[in-house]
Amino acid sequence: MATGPSPTAAVEAAIATLDGTLAMARALVEAGRRIELDGLENDAAALCAALMLLSPEAARELRPALIGLRRQVDELATSLAA
């Protein structure tokens, strides 16, 4: 029987996807384009819900990736404020 990715791998993939989306959003803002934040908020909420389902040990392993994601959010916020 084939199984899907582990819960941790699925969350890692979601983090990577959101990281790319945030980078694209920041590039669009810096190019003078308007962006819609609702999708980003929904993706972030889904990621948080998925993280809550992981064991504390598995979630701790994702801390560096989450810190990078937070950096992307901060950079987007800075671009939006400019």
PDB file as gemmi writes it, atoms N, CA and C in Angstrom:
CRYST1    1.000    1.000    1.000  90.00  90.00  90.00 P 1                      
ATOM      1  N   MET A   1       0.844  -1.176   0.000  1.00  0.00           N  
ATOM      2  CA  MET A   1       0.000   0.000   0.000  1.00  0.00           C  
ATOM      3  C   MET A   1       0.888   1.238   0.000  1.00  0.00           C  
ATOM      4  N   ALA A   2       0.643   2.173  -0.914  1.00  0.00           N  
ATOM      5  CA  ALA A   2       1.415   3.416  -0.997  1.00  0.00           C  
ATOM      6  C   ALA A   2       0.925   4.383   0.059  1.00  0.00           C  
ATOM      7  N   THR A   3       1.861   5.063   0.655  1.00  0.00           N  
ATOM      8  CA  THR A   3       1.498   6.079   1.646  1.00  0.00           C  
ATOM      9  C   THR A   3       1.997   7.428   1.175  1.00  0.00           C  
ATOM     10  N   GLY A   4       1.379   8.473   1.673  1.00  0.00           N  
ATOM     11  CA  GLY A   4       1.784   9.826   1.313  1.00  0.00           C  
ATOM     12  C   GLY A   4       2.964  10.266   2.146  1.00  0.00           C  
ATOM     13  N   PRO A   5       3.330  11.510   1.989  1.00  0.00           N  
ATOM     14  CA  PRO A   5       4.458  12.031   2.771  1.00  0.00           C  
ATOM     15  C   PRO A   5       4.121  12.045   4.259  1.00  0.00           C  
ATOM     16  N   SER A   6       5.146  11.999   5.067  1.00  0.00           N  
ATOM     17  CA  SER A   6       4.929  12.077   6.511  1.00  0.00           C  
ATOM     18  C   SER A   6       4.326  13.434   6.850  1.00  0.00           C  
ATOM     19  N   PRO A   7       3.664  13.530   8.011  1.00  0.00           N  
ATOM     20  CA  PRO A   7       3.112  14.838   8.401  1.00  0.00           C  
ATOM     21  C   PRO A   7       4.179  15.927   8.456  1.00  0.00           C  
ATOM     22  N   THR A   8       5.371  15.583   8.932  1.00  0.00           N  
ATOM     23  CA  THR A   8       6.447  16.571   9.001  1.00  0.00           C  
ATOM     24  C   THR A   8       6.868  17.006   7.605  1.00  0.00           C  
ATOM     25  N   ALA A   9       6.993  16.061   6.688  1.00  0.00           N  
ATOM     26  CA  ALA A   9       7.375  16.403   5.311  1.00  0.00           C  
ATOM     27  C   ALA A   9       6.305  17.262   4.653  1.00  0.00           C  
ATOM     28  N   ALA A  10       5.046  16.976   4.943  1.00  0.00           N  
ATOM     29  CA  ALA A  10       3.961  17.784   4.374  1.00  0.00           C  
ATOM     30  C   ALA A  10       4.018  19.218   4.899  1.00  0.00           C  
ATOM     31  N   VAL A  11       4.311  19.374   6.181  1.00  0.00           N  
ATOM     32  CA  VAL A  11       4.422  20.719   6.754  1.00  0.00           C  
ATOM     33  C   VAL A  11       5.656  21.424   6.189  1.00  0.00           C  
ATOM     34  N   GLU A  12       6.760  20.705   6.032  1.00  0.00           N  
ATOM     35  CA  GLU A  12       7.952  21.300   5.416  1.00  0.00           C  
ATOM     36  C   GLU A  12       7.642  21.802   4.011  1.00  0.00           C  
ATOM     37  N   ALA A  13       6.882  21.027   3.250  1.00  0.00           N  
ATOM     38  CA  ALA A  13       6.502  21.439   1.898  1.00  0.00           C  
ATOM     39  C   ALA A  13       5.612  22.676   1.942  1.00  0.00           C  
ATOM     40  N   ALA A  14       4.697  22.726   2.906  1.00  0.00           N  
ATOM     41  CA  ALA A  14       3.826  23.900   3.044  1.00  0.00           C  
ATOM     42  C   ALA A  14       4.634  25.135   3.415  1.00  0.00           C  
ATOM     43  N   ILE A  15       5.636  24.970   4.267  1.00  0.00           N  
ATOM     44  CA  ILE A  15       6.508  26.087   4.642  1.00  0.00           C  
ATOM     45  C   ILE A  15       7.250  26.588   3.406  1.00  0.00           C  
ATOM     46  N   ALA A  16       7.797  25.680   2.625  1.00  0.00           N  
ATOM     47  CA  ALA A  16       8.536  26.064   1.422  1.00  0.00           C  
ATOM     48  C   ALA A  16       7.626  26.779   0.421  1.00  0.00           C  
ATOM     49  N   THR A  17       6.415  26.289   0.271  1.00  0.00           N  
ATOM     50  CA  THR A  17       5.469  26.915  -0.652  1.00  0.00           C  
ATOM     51  C   THR A  17       5.117  28.319  -0.184  1.00  0.00           C  
ATOM     52  N   LEU A  18       4.819  28.471   1.102  1.00  0.00           N  
ATOM     53  CA  LEU A  18       4.470  29.791   1.631  1.00  0.00           C  
ATOM     54  C   LEU A  18       5.661  30.733   1.541  1.00  0.00           C  
ATOM     55  N   ASP A  19       6.864  30.218   1.763  1.00  0.00           N  
ATOM     56  CA  ASP A  19       8.074  31.031   1.635  1.00  0.00           C  
ATOM     57  C   ASP A  19       8.186  31.593   0.215  1.00  0.00           C  
ATOM     58  N   GLY A  20       7.959  30.745  -0.779  1.00  0.00           N  
ATOM     59  CA  GLY A  20       7.999  31.198  -2.168  1.00  0.00           C  
ATOM     60  C   GLY A  20       6.910  32.200  -2.479  1.00  0.00           C  
ATOM     61  N   THR A  21       5.728  31.965  -1.947  1.00  0.00           N  
ATOM     62  CA  THR A  21       4.614  32.891  -2.162  1.00  0.00           C  
ATOM     63  C   THR A  21       4.918  34.257  -1.555  1.00  0.00           C  
ATOM     64  N   LEU A  22       5.496  34.265  -0.363  1.00  0.00           N  
ATOM     65  CA  LEU A  22       5.853  35.530   0.282  1.00  0.00           C  
ATOM     66  C   LEU A  22       6.937  36.269  -0.502  1.00  0.00           C  
ATOM     67  N   ALA A  23       7.911  35.533  -1.025  1.00  0.00           N  
ATOM     68  CA  ALA A  23       8.964  36.159  -1.822  1.00  0.00           C  
ATOM     69  C   ALA A  23       8.367  36.788  -3.085  1.00  0.00           C  
ATOM     70  N   MET A  24       7.444  36.087  -3.719  1.00  0.00           N  
ATOM     71  CA  MET A  24       6.787  36.619  -4.913  1.00  0.00           C  
ATOM     72  C   MET A  24       5.954  37.851  -4.557  1.00  0.00           C  
ATOM     73  N   ALA A  25       5.230  37.781  -3.466  1.00  0.00           N  
ATOM     74  CA  ALA A  25       4.416  38.922  -3.040  1.00  0.00           C  
ATOM     75  C   ALA A  25       5.296  40.141  -2.791  1.00  0.00           C  
ATOM     76  N   ARG A  26       6.412  39.931  -2.135  1.00  0.00           N  
ATOM     77  CA  ARG A  26       7.332  41.045  -1.861  1.00  0.00           C  
ATOM     78  C   ARG A  26       7.861  41.627  -3.164  1.00  0.00           C  
ATOM     79  N   ALA A  27       8.226  40.775  -4.118  1.00  0.00           N  
ATOM     80  CA  ALA A  27       8.725  41.261  -5.410  1.00  0.00           C  
ATOM     81  C   ALA A  27       7.658  42.074  -6.130  1.00  0.00           C  
ATOM     82  N   LEU A  28       6.423  41.616  -6.068  1.00  0.00           N  
ATOM     83  CA  LEU A  28       5.330  42.366  -6.705  1.00  0.00           C  
ATOM     84  C   LEU A  28       5.141  43.730  -6.051  1.00  0.00           C  
ATOM     85  N   VAL A  29       5.160  43.758  -4.726  1.00  0.00           N  
ATOM     86  CA  VAL A  29       5.005  45.025  -4.006  1.00  0.00           C  
ATOM     87  C   VAL A  29       6.149  45.967  -4.350  1.00  0.00           C  
ATOM     88  N   GLU A  30       7.362  45.448  -4.378  1.00  0.00           N  
ATOM     89  CA  GLU A  30       8.524  46.286  -4.689  1.00  0.00           C  
ATOM     90  C   GLU A  30       8.491  46.787  -6.124  1.00  0.00           C  
ATOM     91  N   ALA A  31       7.757  46.091  -6.996  1.00  0.00           N  
ATOM     92  CA  ALA A  31       7.601  46.528  -8.389  1.00  0.00           C  
ATOM     93  C   ALA A  31       6.412  47.473  -8.547  1.00  0.00           C  
ATOM     94  N   GLY A  32       5.782  47.807  -7.427  1.00  0.00           N  
ATOM     95  CA  GLY A  32       4.674  48.757  -7.472  1.00  0.00           C  
ATOM     96  C   GLY A  32       3.313  48.126  -7.694  1.00  0.00           C  
ATOM     97  N   ARG A  33       3.224  46.823  -7.637  1.00  0.00           N  
ATOM     98  CA  ARG A  33       1.953  46.132  -7.842  1.00  0.00           C  
ATOM     99  C   ARG A  33       1.218  45.978  -6.523  1.00  0.00           C  
ATOM    100  N   ARG A  34      -0.085  45.920  -6.617  1.00  0.00           N  
ATOM    101  CA  ARG A  34      -0.922  45.668  -5.437  1.00  0.00           C  
ATOM    102  C   ARG A  34      -1.087  44.167  -5.272  1.00  0.00           C  
ATOM    103  N   ILE A  35      -1.171  43.729  -4.035  1.00  0.00           N  
ATOM    104  CA  ILE A  35      -1.381  42.302  -3.767  1.00  0.00           C  
ATOM    105  C   ILE A  35      -2.566  42.130  -2.826  1.00  0.00           C  
ATOM    106  N   GLU A  36      -3.146  40.963  -2.875  1.00  0.00           N  
ATOM    107  CA  GLU A  36      -4.250  40.596  -1.983  1.00  0.00           C  
ATOM    108  C   GLU A  36      -3.670  39.717  -0.876  1.00  0.00           C  
ATOM    109  N   LEU A  37      -3.914  40.075   0.368  1.00  0.00           N  
ATOM    110  CA  LEU A  37      -3.323  39.356   1.497  1.00  0.00           C  
ATOM    111  C   LEU A  37      -4.193  38.229   2.027  1.00  0.00           C  
ATOM    112  N   ASP A  38      -5.458  38.150   1.602  1.00  0.00           N  
ATOM    113  CA  ASP A  38      -6.353  37.124   2.141  1.00  0.00           C  
ATOM    114  C   ASP A  38      -5.802  35.718   1.931  1.00  0.00           C  
ATOM    115  N   GLY A  39      -5.283  35.437   0.759  1.00  0.00           N  
ATOM    116  CA  GLY A  39      -4.736  34.111   0.487  1.00  0.00           C  
ATOM    117  C   GLY A  39      -3.558  33.788   1.386  1.00  0.00           C  
ATOM    118  N   LEU A  40      -2.701  34.786   1.624  1.00  0.00           N  
ATOM    119  CA  LEU A  40      -1.560  34.580   2.514  1.00  0.00           C  
ATOM    120  C   LEU A  40      -2.022  34.278   3.935  1.00  0.00           C  
ATOM    121  N   GLU A  41      -3.036  34.997   4.376  1.00  0.00           N  
ATOM    122  CA  GLU A  41      -3.563  34.765   5.723  1.00  0.00           C  
ATOM    123  C   GLU A  41      -4.147  33.362   5.844  1.00  0.00           C  
ATOM    124  N   ASN A  42      -4.867  32.931   4.825  1.00  0.00           N  
ATOM    125  CA  ASN A  42      -5.446  31.586   4.849  1.00  0.00           C  
ATOM    126  C   ASN A  42      -4.359  30.519   4.849  1.00  0.00           C  
ATOM    127  N   ASP A  43      -3.321  30.707   4.032  1.00  0.00           N  
ATOM    128  CA  ASP A  43      -2.214  29.746   3.986  1.00  0.00           C  
ATOM    129  C   ASP A  43      -1.491  29.686   5.329  1.00  0.00           C  
ATOM    130  N   ALA A  44      -1.282  30.840   5.946  1.00  0.00           N  
ATOM    131  CA  ALA A  44      -0.604  30.883   7.242  1.00  0.00           C  
ATOM    132  C   ALA A  44      -1.449  30.188   8.310  1.00  0.00           C  
ATOM    133  N   ALA A  45      -2.750  30.401   8.281  1.00  0.00           N  
ATOM    134  CA  ALA A  45      -3.640  29.752   9.250  1.00  0.00           C  
ATOM    135  C   ALA A  45      -3.619  28.233   9.069  1.00  0.00           C  
ATOM    136  N   ALA A  46      -3.638  27.775   7.826  1.00  0.00           N  
ATOM    137  CA  ALA A  46      -3.592  26.334   7.562  1.00  0.00           C  
ATOM    138  C   ALA A  46      -2.260  25.739   8.030  1.00  0.00           C  
ATOM    139  N   LEU A  47      -1.181  26.472   7.817  1.00  0.00           N  
ATOM    140  CA  LEU A  47       0.134  26.008   8.264  1.00  0.00           C  
ATOM    141  C   LEU A  47       0.169  25.906   9.790  1.00  0.00           C  
ATOM    142  N   CYS A  48      -0.352  26.898  10.472  1.00  0.00           N  
ATOM    143  CA  CYS A  48      -0.381  26.865  11.939  1.00  0.00           C  
ATOM    144  C   CYS A  48      -1.194  25.675  12.439  1.00  0.00           C  
ATOM    145  N   ALA A  49      -2.328  25.405  11.797  1.00  0.00           N  
ATOM    146  CA  ALA A  49      -3.158  24.264  12.189  1.00  0.00           C  
ATOM    147  C   ALA A  49      -2.400  22.955  11.984  1.00  0.00           C  
ATOM    148  N   ALA A  50      -1.681  22.834  10.872  1.00  0.00           N  
ATOM    149  CA  ALA A  50      -0.905  21.628  10.603  1.00  0.00           C  
ATOM    150  C   ALA A  50       0.222  21.461  11.619  1.00  0.00           C  
ATOM    151  N   LEU A  51       0.856  22.548  11.988  1.00  0.00           N  
ATOM    152  CA  LEU A  51       1.927  22.489  12.988  1.00  0.00           C  
ATOM    153  C   LEU A  51       1.410  21.987  14.326  1.00  0.00           C  
ATOM    154  N   MET A  52       0.202  22.363  14.664  1.00  0.00           N  
ATOM    155  CA  MET A  52      -0.378  21.951  15.946  1.00  0.00           C  
ATOM    156  C   MET A  52      -0.608  20.441  16.005  1.00  0.00           C  
ATOM    157  N   LEU A  53      -0.688  19.795  14.847  1.00  0.00           N  
ATOM    158  CA  LEU A  53      -0.913  18.352  14.807  1.00  0.00           C  
ATOM    159  C   LEU A  53       0.379  17.549  14.955  1.00  0.00           C  
ATOM    160  N   LEU A  54       1.519  18.218  14.824  1.00  0.00           N  
ATOM    161  CA  LEU A  54       2.811  17.536  14.941  1.00  0.00           C  
ATOM    162  C   LEU A  54       3.175  17.323  16.402  1.00  0.00           C  
ATOM    163  N   SER A  55       4.020  16.359  16.636  1.00  0.00           N  
ATOM    164  CA  SER A  55       4.556  16.181  17.987  1.00  0.00           C  
ATOM    165  C   SER A  55       5.451  17.377  18.302  1.00  0.00           C  
ATOM    166  N   PRO A  56       5.643  17.683  19.573  1.00  0.00           N  
ATOM    167  CA  PRO A  56       6.530  18.798  19.923  1.00  0.00           C  
ATOM    168  C   PRO A  56       7.937  18.622  19.343  1.00  0.00           C  
ATOM    169  N   GLU A  57       8.435  17.394  19.314  1.00  0.00           N  
ATOM    170  CA  GLU A  57       9.771  17.147  18.790  1.00  0.00           C  
ATOM    171  C   GLU A  57       9.827  17.447  17.288  1.00  0.00           C  
ATOM    172  N   ALA A  58       8.832  16.981  16.556  1.00  0.00           N  
ATOM    173  CA  ALA A  58       8.796  17.223  15.104  1.00  0.00           C  
ATOM    174  C   ALA A  58       8.657  18.712  14.817  1.00  0.00           C  
ATOM    175  N   ALA A  59       7.817  19.387  15.581  1.00  0.00           N  
ATOM    176  CA  ALA A  59       7.626  20.823  15.375  1.00  0.00           C  
ATOM    177  C   ALA A  59       8.913  21.587  15.674  1.00  0.00           C  
ATOM    178  N   ARG A  60       9.629  21.168  16.704  1.00  0.00           N  
ATOM    179  CA  ARG A  60      10.893  21.830  17.063  1.00  0.00           C  
ATOM    180  C   ARG A  60      11.905  21.736  15.928  1.00  0.00           C  
ATOM    181  N   GLU A  61      11.904  20.625  15.217  1.00  0.00           N  
ATOM    182  CA  GLU A  61      12.834  20.454  14.094  1.00  0.00           C  
ATOM    183  C   GLU A  61      12.565  21.458  12.972  1.00  0.00           C  
ATOM    184  N   LEU A  62      11.353  21.962  12.906  1.00  0.00           N  
ATOM    185  CA  LEU A  62      10.979  22.911  11.856  1.00  0.00           C  
ATOM    186  C   LEU A  62      11.255  24.362  12.243  1.00  0.00           C  
ATOM    187  N   ARG A  63      11.754  24.569  13.444  1.00  0.00           N  
ATOM    188  CA  ARG A  63      11.988  25.938  13.927  1.00  0.00           C  
ATOM    189  C   ARG A  63      12.843  26.785  12.980  1.00  0.00           C  
ATOM    190  N   PRO A  64      13.974  26.287  12.459  1.00  0.00           N  
ATOM    191  CA  PRO A  64      14.764  27.127  11.540  1.00  0.00           C  
ATOM    192  C   PRO A  64      13.967  27.548  10.291  1.00  0.00           C  
ATOM    193  N   ALA A  65      13.194  26.635   9.746  1.00  0.00           N  
ATOM    194  CA  ALA A  65      12.382  26.973   8.563  1.00  0.00           C  
ATOM    195  C   ALA A  65      11.319  28.002   8.923  1.00  0.00           C  
ATOM    196  N   LEU A  66      10.746  27.877  10.112  1.00  0.00           N  
ATOM    197  CA  LEU A  66       9.720  28.840  10.538  1.00  0.00           C  
ATOM    198  C   LEU A  66      10.324  30.214  10.806  1.00  0.00           C  
ATOM    199  N   ILE A  67      11.538  30.241  11.318  1.00  0.00           N  
ATOM    200  CA  ILE A  67      12.216  31.523  11.523  1.00  0.00           C  
ATOM    201  C   ILE A  67      12.458  32.196  10.167  1.00  0.00           C  
ATOM    202  N   GLY A  68      12.853  31.410   9.172  1.00  0.00           N  
ATOM    203  CA  GLY A  68      13.017  31.958   7.828  1.00  0.00           C  
ATOM    204  C   GLY A  68      11.714  32.482   7.263  1.00  0.00           C  
ATOM    205  N   LEU A  69      10.631  31.783   7.531  1.00  0.00           N  
ATOM    206  CA  LEU A  69       9.317  32.227   7.083  1.00  0.00           C  
ATOM    207  C   LEU A  69       8.941  33.540   7.764  1.00  0.00           C  
ATOM    208  N   ARG A  70       9.244  33.639   9.032  1.00  0.00           N  
ATOM    209  CA  ARG A  70       8.965  34.890   9.772  1.00  0.00           C  
ATOM    210  C   ARG A  70       9.759  36.044   9.159  1.00  0.00           C  
ATOM    211  N   ARG A  71      10.988  35.772   8.755  1.00  0.00           N  
ATOM    212  CA  ARG A  71      11.822  36.790   8.116  1.00  0.00           C  
ATOM    213  C   ARG A  71      11.158  37.265   6.822  1.00  0.00           C  
ATOM    214  N   GLN A  72      10.614  36.327   6.052  1.00  0.00           N  
ATOM    215  CA  GLN A  72       9.919  36.690   4.812  1.00  0.00           C  
ATOM    216  C   GLN A  72       8.712  37.577   5.108  1.00  0.00           C  
ATOM    217  N   VAL A  73       7.964  37.245   6.157  1.00  0.00           N  
ATOM    218  CA  VAL A  73       6.796  38.051   6.534  1.00  0.00           C  
ATOM    219  C   VAL A  73       7.249  39.461   6.923  1.00  0.00           C  
ATOM    220  N   ASP A  74       8.316  39.554   7.700  1.00  0.00           N  
ATOM    221  CA  ASP A  74       8.826  40.864   8.109  1.00  0.00           C  
ATOM    222  C   ASP A  74       9.284  41.678   6.900  1.00  0.00           C  
ATOM    223  N   GLU A  75       9.949  41.032   5.949  1.00  0.00           N  
ATOM    224  CA  GLU A  75      10.404  41.743   4.746  1.00  0.00           C  
ATOM    225  C   GLU A  75       9.226  42.209   3.903  1.00  0.00           C  
ATOM    226  N   LEU A  76       8.180  41.389   3.818  1.00  0.00           N  
ATOM    227  CA  LEU A  76       6.983  41.810   3.084  1.00  0.00           C  
ATOM    228  C   LEU A  76       6.319  42.989   3.789  1.00  0.00           C  
ATOM    229  N   ALA A  77       6.247  42.942   5.100  1.00  0.00           N  
ATOM    230  CA  ALA A  77       5.655  44.046   5.863  1.00  0.00           C  
ATOM    231  C   ALA A  77       6.434  45.339   5.625  1.00  0.00           C  
ATOM    232  N   THR A  78       7.755  45.237   5.594  1.00  0.00           N  
ATOM    233  CA  THR A  78       8.592  46.416   5.336  1.00  0.00           C  
ATOM    234  C   THR A  78       8.316  46.963   3.934  1.00  0.00           C  
ATOM    235  N   SER A  79       8.203  46.077   2.961  1.00  0.00           N  
ATOM    236  CA  SER A  79       7.917  46.508   1.583  1.00  0.00           C  
ATOM    237  C   SER A  79       6.547  47.161   1.484  1.00  0.00           C  
ATOM    238  N   LEU A  80       5.570  46.608   2.192  1.00  0.00           N  
ATOM    239  CA  LEU A  80       4.219  47.183   2.149  1.00  0.00           C  
ATOM    240  C   LEU A  80       4.184  48.566   2.803  1.00  0.00           C  
ATOM    241  N   ALA A  81       5.020  48.765   3.816  1.00  0.00           N  
ATOM    242  CA  ALA A  81       5.029  50.048   4.526  1.00  0.00           C  
ATOM    243  C   ALA A  81       5.769  51.134   3.748  1.00  0.00           C  
ATOM    244  N   ALA A  82       6.587  50.753   2.794  1.00  0.00           N  
ATOM    245  CA  ALA A  82       7.401  51.736   2.053  1.00  0.00           C  
ATOM    246  C   ALA A  82       6.565  52.540   1.086  1.00  0.00           C  
TER     247      ALA A  82                                                      
END                                                                             
